[in-house]
Structure formats: C-alpha cells, structure tokens
Amino acid sequence: MKEIGLPHHHGNEEEIGKIQEQIRREERFQTAADIFKQLGDTTRIRIFWLLCHCEECVINISAILEMSSPAVSHHLRLLKNTGLILCRRSGKEMYYRAADTPQSRLLHQTIEQVMKIACPDL
C-alpha cells in the first residue's frame, strides 16, 4: 500500500491509512454511484417505489404513471441493470418487482422517509 504523506497531522494517521486503503478501490464506489444516478430521476424513483409494493407489467406501470410503454421500458431497463428490480416472464408478459436485497430495502425506506410517506396498506 502506497501511503500518501498528508500535509497536516492530526494524530489519526492509522485511521486515515485504513480509509485510504478502501477509498482507492474505485470499483466499490462505482456501484453506489450507478444506483444514485438511477435515483436521480423522478420517474425512476416513482417506478422503483411502485415496484417495492407490487409486481406489475409494463402496460400497467405505464397506465399508473400515465406514460408510454417504451418510456417506461427504458426506465425499467436502467433500474434492472443496477440490480434494484427483477423481472420474470409469464407467456408474452414481463413482470417487474423490487429486488429483495438489503440495498433495495434501504433505498425503499430512505425514499419513504425523505418523502414523509408510508407504504400503502395492501
């Protein structure tokens, strides 16, 4: 590990050394950056939040959001690529839902806390 000499010493060099070791692993931070990029779009947040509460097909998501199916499909593809949502095929229809992962659950809770809304009673 290459240590960088810090201009100021505050007695926390051991902690900083550990932080430097982690911070150099850019690929670890890329996943978080990719997820935050996806959630930087209102439509994707709305789709993700919807899919945290139910499994739906593109046609129904389009109707709920009052958007075209191709536009919704574009957003779904981006969310799927980050691992936030999953899909399954039933015949010709694709159904989407939020992934059951700690990251997805945390993002769901964060969205609800920030928006000050609660999950609907289903």
Beta strands, then each sheet from edge to edge (+ up, - down):
strand 1: 56-57
strand 2: 85-90
strand 3: 93-98
sheet 1: 1+ 3- 2+
end
